[in-house]
Amino acid sequence: MHLARRNTLSPAAGHMDRSPLHQTPTDTERNQTSARRARCGLDRARRQVCMVTVDFFWTETPPGGIKTARSSTWSRPKLLFSHYPIRLISLWICSLPLPPLLRSLLPLSAAALWVVIRYLQMLYRGHKYGAHQRILISEETKWRGLLPGKTNIPGIVYGGNRAFQAKYTEFLRAGKDAYMQVAMDNSRPNVYIADSRAIKTITMQKQRFMKDVEMVAEVVGMYGHSLASVEGDDWKRHRKEAQRAFNEKNIRMVWSETETVMNSLFEIWDKRDTNEVHIGDVPDMTEMLALLVISTAGFGRRASWDPAEDKIPEGREMSFSTALRTVSNNLVTRMLIPTWAKNLTKTTRTITTAFSEFGSYLDEMVSARRAGTATDGSELREAPHAQTAPDSLFNILLSANDKDDGKGEQKLSDSDVAGNAFLFLFAGHETTAHTLSFCLGLLALYPEVQQEIFEQIKGVLGSRDKLEYSDVNDLNLVECVFWEGLRLYPVVSQAPKVAVEDSVVSQAPKVAVEDSVVSVARNGPGADENTREDFFIPKGANVWLCFTAVHYNPTYWSEPEKFRPKRFLEPHNKDAFLAFSIGSRSCLGRKFAETEGIVALAMLIARYEIKIDEEKFPTIPGESILEREARLLDPVQHITLAPARLPLIFKRRF
């Protein structure tokens, strides 16, 4: 009952008088009341935290479910156990009048409970699907990228180099060319495939196995949608328009621009007035080489080996080539920088400015094209900064997109054009650069192969002093070296897919019908590619197409560890060479990369003998050639695979 306070006037005292029931609370009473309210609020907060924790940790999928490109909707999470009893039990625990010490241990207890629950869930999934491998920290965990690449703690966590380090060994342990991994921190199992036939099936069945376009968009979608970040009808539209950019004119431009870039490099080396050029870190050289080629052949902007020669246009903070170089070298760094830290240090400010400037340059080039101010390329070096060469990928893409084919089909937006242009940079720079580094290191390790290629180049040249575009088919050994480098050291070790289609298979074991099935080969004594079995993939599983494992699969390649370029001149399973992927999503820029690689390798070998710098990389007595190769090339996986450090000497032949 609410008692109203009544004020009475005391005639004797002449002031307001209150009964004991209506006296004003003292400071002590106020403090006690505030403390009680705070405890009640804290209890409510604890209960809410507990509820959120239970809701999150007891679900089989993350809150909101799994988003797929096919449905563009979020599926409901599936609960491992009944949801409401868990909420009631947690509410009861949080409402108990626990002593302060026990209350302080509640977060630790909750964490321990979470670990136990997730571990039991992992064991349950592993038993349900017959998983070959159980691990605490999955491949999808983002912070795993902060660990050293060679981290290898079985059952706990593997570093980013795991796909290359393991090669085919895990599949040998599994006894077949596919195995499943379940992880404690991820309810979605990982399925690894090293069977070329199964990989081809998966890439062809787009409705059952789809690319995780959201993950790709985080890397290459900052300027707009591109071929790599869309699916379905959008993908077909992007593919059709992007395909037009890689035509014969552009490939010829790649040849001539690579030749120009290499001659500029030779001029710099000739000024040193020495017969030997020592390069302490070859990847730095090849990355610059590939960047100069993609700058011209990709964007129509010719740059220089010397960054000091690049002029900053009026109203700009960076030149195009500086922005291009900074963007290309800091893709991973940019993804890891939180929004609040973009302008925190000089380095982060430079990276942020470079990405902003590069986007502005792309917009400006599109606007220049729309205004009809693009030049014919005759004044490429001196041209205004908004103009592009006519045979560059960017300009061809714009031209093709502007054409009216009379079918009324939807074209790409300006942001889509910019997004695809950025994809060309992403796919065409580091991949070619690092492949060239591996090839040069392999040729230094195997001088007999290098000499054989030199003899072929001499035969093709004859009395001429330079190679021509028409010579490309006669340089088959150079091409084989490029391919063998990609086979041994694929710059992309594996590609992810997501199983999204339900299917029922007659020979299925006791698993849910929400699964997909592929046929994979068994390995081991007496097995061959035709000794196969069905392998079941749960719906929602991450499916990893293991390119490195296929390249080291002895079913497809004899002595797969050895450097033998001529194996590509012999009959071989073309579906087992996955450096440029396979199926409808195979790399559009394959001819671009191959042409650039052939020209660069042929010009270097024709003019220089490639040797290992023994001072920086001394020989170890008793070391085998394969051991020395592993030590010299020492691959590290960032976005792509690259040599950690490669010291070589280029000795002039004449």
C-alpha positions in Angstrom: 0.0 0.0 0.0 1.3 3.4 -0.9 1.3 5.8 2.0 1.0 9.4 1.0 3.2 11.8 2.8 1.3 14.4 4.8 2.9 17.6 5.9 1.7 19.1 9.3 2.5 22.5 10.7 3.6 22.5 14.3 2.2 25.6 16.0 4.8 25.4 18.6 7.8 24.9 16.4 6.5 26.9 13.5 8.0 24.6 10.8 7.2 21.5 8.8 6.9 18.3 10.8 7.0 14.8 9.5 6.1 11.5 11.2 8.9 8.9 11.5 7.4 7.0 8.5 7.7 10.1 6.3 11.2 11.3 7.2 13.6 12.1 4.4 16.1 9.2 3.8 19.5 9.7 5.1 22.7 9.5 2.9 23.4 6.0 4.2 19.9 4.9 3.2 20.3 6.5 -0.2 23.6 4.6 -0.8 22.1 1.3 0.3 19.1 1.8 -2.1 21.5 2.7 -4.9 23.6 -0.4 -4.2 20.5 -2.6 -4.2 19.4 -1.2 -7.5 22.9 -1.6 -9.0 23.0 -5.2 -7.9 19.6 -5.8 -9.5 20.8 -4.1 -12.7 24.0 -6.2 -12.6 22.0 -9.4 -12.1 19.8 -8.5 -15.1 22.9 -7.7 -17.2 24.5 -11.0 -16.1 21.3 -12.9 -17.1 21.2 -11.1 -20.5 24.9 -11.9 -21.1 24.3 -15.5 -20.1 21.3 -15.7 -22.5 23.3 -14.3 -25.4 26.2 -16.6 -24.6 23.9 -19.6 -24.5 22.1 -18.6 -27.7 25.4 -18.2 -29.5 27.4 -21.2 -28.2 24.6 -23.8 -28.4 23.8 -23.3 -32.0 25.1 -25.5 -34.8 25.5 -22.5 -37.1 26.4 -18.9 -36.3 23.4 -16.7 -35.3 21.6 -15.8 -38.5 22.7 -19.0 -40.2 24.8 -19.3 -43.4 24.3 -16.9 -46.3 24.6 -18.4 -49.7 24.9 -16.6 -53.0 22.1 -18.8 -54.5 19.4 -18.0 -52.0 20.7 -14.6 -50.8 18.8 -15.3 -47.6 19.9 -16.5 -44.1 19.0 -20.0 -43.1 17.9 -20.7 -39.5 20.4 -22.0 -37.1 20.0 -25.6 -36.0 20.2 -26.3 -32.3 22.2 -29.2 -31.0 20.0 -29.5 -27.9 16.6 -28.1 -26.9 16.9 -24.3 -26.7 14.5 -23.3 -23.9 15.6 -25.7 -21.2 19.1 -24.3 -21.6 17.8 -20.7 -21.2 15.8 -21.7 -18.1 18.8 -23.4 -16.5 21.1 -20.5 -17.3 18.5 -18.0 -15.9 18.3 -20.1 -12.7 22.1 -20.2 -12.3 22.5 -16.5 -12.9 19.8 -15.7 -10.3 21.4 -17.7 -7.5 22.7 -15.7 -4.5 26.3 -16.6 -5.2 29.2 -15.2 -3.0 31.3 -12.5 -4.7 34.2 -15.0 -5.2 32.0 -17.4 -7.2 30.5 -14.5 -9.1 33.9 -13.3 -10.1 34.6 -16.9 -11.4 31.4 -16.9 -13.5 33.1 -15.6 -16.7 35.9 -18.2 -16.4 33.3 -20.9 -15.7 31.3 -19.8 -18.8 34.4 -19.9 -20.9 35.3 -23.4 -19.7 31.7 -24.5 -20.3 31.9 -23.2 -23.8 35.1 -25.0 -24.5 33.6 -28.3 -23.3 30.4 -27.9 -25.2 32.2 -27.0 -28.5 34.6 -29.8 -28.0 31.7 -32.3 -27.5 30.0 -30.9 -30.6 33.2 -31.4 -32.6 33.4 -35.0 -31.5 29.8 -35.5 -32.3 30.2 -34.1 -35.8 33.4 -36.0 -36.3 31.6 -39.3 -35.4 28.5 -38.5 -37.4 30.4 -37.8 -40.7 33.4 -40.1 -40.1 35.9 -37.2 -40.2 39.5 -38.0 -40.8 40.9 -35.0 -38.9 39.8 -33.1 -35.8 41.3 -29.7 -34.9 40.6 -26.9 -32.4 41.1 -23.9 -34.7 39.8 -24.1 -38.2 41.1 -22.9 -41.5 38.4 -20.2 -41.7 39.5 -18.4 -38.5 40.7 -15.0 -39.6 43.2 -14.3 -36.8 45.0 -17.5 -37.8 46.7 -15.4 -40.5 48.6 -13.6 -37.7 50.5 -16.8 -36.9 53.7 -17.7 -38.7 53.0 -19.5 -41.9 54.9 -22.6 -40.9 53.0 -23.1 -37.6 52.2 -26.8 -37.3 50.6 -28.0 -34.1 48.6 -31.2 -35.0 45.2 -31.2 -33.5 45.4 -27.5 -32.5 46.1 -25.1 -35.4 48.0 -24.9 -38.7 49.6 -21.8 -40.2 48.9 -20.3 -43.6 51.5 -22.5 -45.3 49.7 -25.7 -44.4 48.2 -26.4 -47.8 51.7 -26.2 -49.5 53.6 -27.9 -46.7 51.2 -30.9 -46.5 51.0 -31.3 -50.3 49.5 -34.8 -50.7 50.5 -36.4 -47.4 47.1 -36.0 -45.6 45.4 -37.7 -48.5 47.8 -40.6 -48.2 46.9 -40.9 -44.5 43.2 -40.8 -45.4 43.6 -43.6 -48.0 41.6 -41.6 -50.6 41.8 -38.3 -52.5 39.3 -36.6 -50.1 39.1 -36.2 -46.4 37.0 -34.3 -43.9 38.1 -32.1 -41.0 35.9 -30.9 -38.2 36.9 -28.0 -35.9 35.9 -26.9 -32.4 35.5 -23.2 -33.4 33.5 -23.8 -36.5 30.3 -25.9 -36.9 30.8 -26.2 -40.6 33.1 -29.1 -41.6 35.9 -28.6 -44.0 36.2 -31.1 -46.9 39.5 -31.3 -48.9 39.6 -32.7 -52.4 42.7 -33.8 -54.4 40.9 -35.7 -57.1 40.9 -34.0 -60.6 37.7 -35.7 -61.7 35.9 -34.7 -58.5 37.2 -31.2 -58.7 35.9 -30.9 -62.3 32.5 -32.2 -61.2 32.4 -29.7 -58.4 33.3 -26.7 -60.6 30.7 -27.8 -63.2 27.8 -28.2 -60.7 27.4 -24.6 -59.7 24.0 -25.1 -58.2 25.4 -27.6 -55.6 28.8 -26.1 -55.0 29.1 -22.3 -55.0 31.8 -19.8 -54.3 31.7 -17.9 -51.1 31.3 -14.6 -52.9 31.2 -12.6 -49.6 34.6 -13.7 -48.6 36.0 -12.9 -52.1 34.3 -9.5 -52.0 36.2 -8.6 -48.8 39.4 -8.9 -50.8 38.6 -7.6 -54.3 35.2 -5.9 -54.0 36.3 -2.5 -52.6 35.8 -0.7 -55.9 32.7 -2.5 -57.2 31.4 -6.0 -58.2 33.6 -8.1 -60.4 33.7 -11.5 -62.0 35.1 -13.0 -58.8 32.5 -11.6 -56.4 29.2 -12.4 -58.1 27.3 -15.6 -59.0 24.4 -16.7 -61.2 23.2 -14.4 -64.0 25.4 -11.6 -62.7 28.4 -13.8 -63.1 27.4 -14.7 -66.7 27.1 -11.0 -67.5 30.4 -10.1 -66.0 32.1 -13.1 -67.7 30.8 -12.2 -71.1 32.0 -8.6 -70.9 35.4 -9.4 -69.2 36.1 -12.1 -71.8 36.2 -9.5 -74.5 39.1 -7.6 -72.9 41.5 -10.6 -73.3 41.7 -10.5 -77.1 44.6 -10.9 -79.6 45.3 -7.1 -79.6 45.8 -7.1 -75.9 48.0 -10.2 -75.9 50.2 -8.6 -78.5 50.4 -5.5 -76.3 51.5 -7.7 -73.4 54.3 -9.1 -75.5 55.6 -5.7 -76.6 55.2 -4.1 -73.2 57.0 -6.9 -71.4 59.8 -6.5 -74.0 59.9 -2.8 -73.3 60.0 -3.3 -69.6 62.8 -5.9 -69.8 64.9 -3.7 -72.1 64.6 -0.9 -69.6 65.8 -3.2 -66.9 68.8 -4.3 -69.0 69.7 -0.6 -69.6 69.8 -0.1 -65.8 71.9 -3.2 -65.3 74.3 -2.2 -68.2 75.0 1.1 -66.4 76.5 -0.9 -63.5 79.5 -1.7 -65.8 79.8 -5.3 -64.5 79.3 -8.7 -65.9 77.4 -9.9 -62.9 74.3 -8.4 -61.4 73.5 -9.4 -57.8 69.9 -9.4 -56.8 69.4 -10.0 -53.1 65.7 -10.6 -53.3 64.4 -11.6 -56.7 60.7 -11.4 -55.8 61.2 -7.6 -55.4 62.4 -7.4 -59.0 59.7 -9.6 -60.5 57.0 -7.8 -58.6 58.1 -4.5 -60.1 58.4 -6.1 -63.5 54.9 -7.5 -63.4 53.5 -4.2 -62.0 55.0 -2.2 -64.9 53.5 -4.6 -67.4 50.0 -4.6 -65.8 50.2 -0.8 -65.5 50.5 -0.4 -69.3 48.8 -3.6 -70.7 46.1 -3.5 -68.0 45.4 0.2 -67.4 47.2 2.0 -70.3 49.5 3.9 -68.0 53.2 3.5 -68.6 55.4 3.7 -65.5 59.1 3.5 -64.8 61.5 1.3 -62.9 62.5 4.5 -61.0 59.6 5.8 -58.9 61.2 9.2 -58.8 60.3 9.6 -62.5 56.6 9.4 -61.8 55.1 12.9 -61.7 52.1 13.6 -59.4 49.3 15.3 -61.5 47.9 18.6 -60.2 45.2 18.0 -57.6 46.5 14.6 -56.7 48.4 13.3 -53.7 50.0 10.3 -55.5 51.0 9.4 -59.0 49.0 6.6 -60.6 52.0 4.2 -60.6 52.7 5.0 -56.9 49.1 4.4 -56.0 49.1 1.2 -58.1 52.3 -0.1 -56.4 51.1 0.7 -52.9 47.7 -0.9 -53.4 49.1 -4.0 -54.9 51.6 -4.5 -52.1 49.2 -3.8 -49.2 46.0 -5.7 -50.0 46.3 -7.9 -46.9 47.5 -5.0 -44.7 44.5 -2.9 -45.8 42.1 -5.7 -44.8 43.6 -6.0 -41.4 43.6 -2.2 -40.6 40.5 -1.3 -38.5 38.5 1.8 -39.5 39.6 3.7 -36.5 43.3 3.1 -37.3 43.3 4.2 -41.0 45.0 7.5 -40.2 46.7 6.5 -37.0 50.3 6.2 -38.4 52.2 7.5 -41.4 52.1 4.0 -42.9 48.4 3.5 -42.5 47.7 7.0 -43.8 49.8 6.2 -46.9 47.9 3.0 -47.5 44.6 4.7 -47.0 45.5 7.5 -49.4 46.8 5.0 -52.0 43.5 3.1 -52.1 41.5 6.3 -52.2 43.7 7.7 -55.0 43.6 4.5 -57.0 39.8 4.5 -56.9 39.7 8.1 -58.0 42.0 7.3 -60.9 39.7 4.5 -62.0 36.7 6.8 -61.9 38.6 9.5 -63.8 39.5 7.0 -66.6 35.9 5.9 -66.9 34.8 9.5 -67.1 37.4 10.3 -69.7 36.3 7.4 -71.8 32.6 8.5 -71.4 33.6 12.0 -72.5 35.4 10.6 -75.5 38.8 12.1 -74.5 40.8 8.8 -74.6 43.8 9.0 -76.9 45.0 6.5 -79.5 48.0 5.7 -77.4 50.6 7.4 -79.6 51.5 9.7 -76.7 51.2 7.2 -74.0 54.1 8.4 -71.7 53.3 12.1 -72.1 49.6 11.7 -72.3 47.3 13.5 -69.7 46.8 11.3 -66.6 43.1 10.6 -67.4 43.9 9.0 -70.8 44.5 5.3 -71.5 46.0 3.2 -74.3 43.4 1.7 -76.7 44.5 -1.9 -76.4 44.7 -2.0 -72.6 42.4 -4.3 -70.7 40.6 -1.4 -69.1 40.0 0.5 -72.4 38.9 -2.7 -74.2 36.5 -3.5 -71.3 35.0 0.0 -71.5 34.7 -0.2 -75.3 33.0 -3.6 -75.3 30.7 -2.5 -72.5 29.6 0.6 -74.5 28.8 -1.2 -77.6 25.1 -1.8 -78.3 24.6 -5.3 -79.6 20.9 -4.8 -80.2 19.9 -7.4 -77.7 19.0 -4.9 -75.0 21.1 -6.8 -72.5 22.1 -5.1 -69.3 25.7 -3.8 -69.4 28.1 -3.4 -66.5 27.9 -0.3 -64.4 30.9 2.1 -64.1 31.6 0.6 -60.7 31.5 -2.9 -62.1 34.0 -1.9 -64.7 36.3 -0.5 -62.0 35.8 -3.6 -59.9 36.8 -5.9 -62.8 39.8 -3.6 -63.5 40.9 -4.0 -59.9 40.5 -7.8 -60.2 42.8 -7.8 -63.2 45.4 -6.0 -61.1 44.9 -8.5 -58.2 45.0 -11.6 -60.4 47.7 -10.4 -62.8 50.3 -8.9 -60.7 51.5 -11.1 -57.7 50.6 -14.4 -59.5 52.8 -13.8 -62.5 55.5 -12.1 -60.4 55.9 -14.9 -57.9 55.7 -17.6 -60.6 58.6 -15.9 -62.4 60.6 -15.8 -59.1 60.1 -19.6 -58.6 61.0 -20.3 -62.2 64.2 -18.3 -62.0 65.2 -20.0 -58.7 64.5 -23.4 -60.3 66.6 -22.6 -63.4 69.5 -21.5 -61.1 69.2 -24.9 -59.3 69.1 -26.9 -62.5 71.7 -25.4 -64.9 71.4 -28.3 -67.3 67.7 -27.3 -67.9 68.7 -23.7 -68.2 71.3 -24.5 -70.9 68.8 -26.6 -72.9 66.4 -23.6 -72.9 69.2 -21.3 -73.9 70.0 -23.5 -76.9 66.4 -23.4 -78.0 66.2 -19.6 -77.7 69.4 -19.3 -79.8 67.9 -21.6 -82.5 64.7 -19.5 -82.6 66.6 -16.2 -82.8 69.0 -17.3 -85.5 70.7 -14.2 -86.9 68.1 -11.8 -85.3 68.8 -9.9 -82.1 65.3 -9.9 -80.7 62.3 -12.3 -80.4 59.0 -11.6 -82.2 55.4 -12.3 -81.2 55.3 -15.0 -83.9 58.0 -16.9 -82.1 55.8 -17.8 -79.1 54.9 -21.3 -80.4 58.6 -22.2 -81.0 59.5 -21.4 -77.4 57.8 -24.5 -76.0 60.5 -25.3 -73.5 60.3 -21.8 -72.0 56.5 -22.3 -71.7 57.1 -25.7 -70.1 59.4 -24.2 -67.5 56.6 -21.6 -66.7 54.1 -24.4 -66.3 56.4 -26.6 -64.2 57.1 -23.7 -61.9 53.3 -23.3 -61.5 52.8 -27.0 -60.9 55.5 -27.2 -58.2 54.6 -23.9 -56.6 51.0 -23.0 -57.5 50.6 -19.4 -56.3 47.0 -20.3 -55.2 47.3 -23.5 -53.2 43.5 -24.1 -52.8 40.2 -22.6 -53.7 37.0 -22.7 -51.5 33.5 -23.7 -52.4 30.4 -24.1 -50.2 28.0 -27.1 -50.5 24.5 -25.7 -50.8 22.5 -28.3 -52.7 20.5 -31.2 -51.2 20.7 -34.6 -52.8 19.8 -38.3 -52.0 22.2 -41.0 -53.0 21.4 -44.7 -53.0 24.7 -45.8 -51.4 24.6 -43.2 -48.7 25.5 -44.2 -45.1 23.4 -43.0 -42.2 23.7 -39.3 -42.8 21.1 -36.6 -43.3 19.6 -36.2 -46.8 20.8 -32.6 -46.9 24.1 -33.8 -48.4 26.0 -33.9 -51.7 28.1 -36.7 -53.0 31.2 -36.9 -55.3 33.3 -39.8 -56.5 37.0 -39.8 -55.5 39.9 -42.1 -56.1 41.4 -44.4 -53.5 45.2 -44.3 -53.1 47.7 -46.7 -51.8 49.1 -50.1 -53.1 47.2 -51.4 -56.1 44.9 -48.4 -56.4 44.6 -46.2 -59.5 42.4 -43.4 -60.7 39.6 -45.9 -61.5 39.6 -47.4 -58.0 36.9 -45.1 -56.7 34.4 -44.6 -53.9 31.6 -42.2 -53.1 32.5 -39.4 -50.7 29.7 -37.6 -48.9 29.7 -33.8 -48.3 27.3 -32.4 -45.7 25.2 -29.4 -46.7 26.9 -26.2 -45.7 30.4 -27.7 -45.6 33.4 -25.7 -46.8 34.8 -27.6 -49.8 38.5 -26.9 -50.5 39.8 -27.7 -54.0 43.4 -28.6 -53.2 45.5 -27.6 -56.2 48.8 -28.2 -54.6 47.8 -31.7 -53.6 46.6 -32.5 -57.1 49.9 -31.3 -58.5 51.8 -33.6 -56.1 49.4 -36.6 -56.6 51.5 -39.4 -58.1 48.4 -40.8 -59.9 48.7 -37.9 -62.3 52.4 -37.0 -62.2 55.3 -39.4 -62.0 58.0 -38.3 -59.5 55.9 -35.2 -58.6 58.6 -33.7 -56.4 61.1 -33.3 -59.2 61.5 -30.4 -61.6 61.0 -31.9 -65.1 59.6 -29.3 -67.5 59.5 -31.7 -70.4 56.7 -33.7 -68.6 54.3 -31.2 -70.3 55.6 -32.4 -73.7 54.5 -35.9 -72.8 50.9 -37.2 -72.6 49.4 -36.1 -69.3 46.1 -35.4 -67.6 45.3 -31.8 -68.5 42.6 -31.7 -65.8 45.3 -32.4 -63.2 47.1 -29.0 -64.0 45.1 -26.5 -61.9 47.3 -23.5 -61.8 44.7 -21.6 -63.8 41.7 -23.4 -62.2 39.3 -25.5 -64.3 35.9 -25.3 -65.8 33.9 -22.2 -66.5 35.7 -20.3 -63.7 39.1 -21.0 -65.2 41.4 -17.9 -65.4 40.5 -15.5 -68.2 44.0 -14.0 -68.0 45.9 -17.3 -68.6 47.2 -16.2 -72.0 48.1 -12.8 -70.6 50.2 -14.4 -67.8 51.8 -17.1 -70.1 52.8 -14.5 -72.7 54.4 -12.2 -70.0 56.2 -15.1 -68.4 57.6 -16.5 -71.7 58.9 -13.1 -72.9 60.5 -12.3 -69.5 62.2 -15.7 -69.1 63.3 -15.9 -72.7 64.9 -12.5 -72.7 66.6 -13.1 -69.4 68.0 -16.5 -70.3 69.1 -15.3 -73.8 71.2 -12.5 -72.2 72.2 -13.8 -68.8 73.2 -17.0 -67.0 71.2 -17.4 -63.8 73.2 -18.6 -60.8 72.7 -18.9 -57.0 74.5 -16.3 -54.9 76.7 -18.6 -52.9 77.8 -15.9 -50.5 74.3 -15.3 -49.4 73.2 -18.9 -49.8 76.1 -21.2 -49.2 75.9 -24.9 -50.1 75.5 -27.4 -47.2 77.7 -30.5 -47.6 75.6 -33.7 -48.2 72.5 -31.7 -48.9 70.3 -33.3 -51.7 69.0 -31.2 -54.6 65.4 -31.4 -53.3 66.6 -30.3 -49.8 68.5 -27.4 -51.3 65.5 -26.4 -53.4 63.2 -26.3 -50.4 65.7 -24.2 -48.5 66.4 -21.8 -51.3 62.8 -21.2 -52.5 61.3 -21.5 -48.9 57.7 -20.6 -50.0 55.5 -18.3 -47.8 51.8 -18.1 -48.2 50.3 -14.6 -48.1 47.5 -13.9 -50.5 49.6 -15.9 -53.0 52.6 -18.3 -52.5 56.0 -16.5 -52.8 59.6 -17.2 -52.1 60.6 -15.8 -48.7 63.9 -14.6 -50.0 65.8 -15.5 -53.2 69.3 -14.2 -53.8 70.5 -14.8 -57.4 73.3 -13.7 -59.7 72.7 -12.8 -63.4 75.9 -13.2 -65.3 76.2 -11.7 -68.7 76.6 -14.3 -71.5 78.2 -11.9 -74.1 
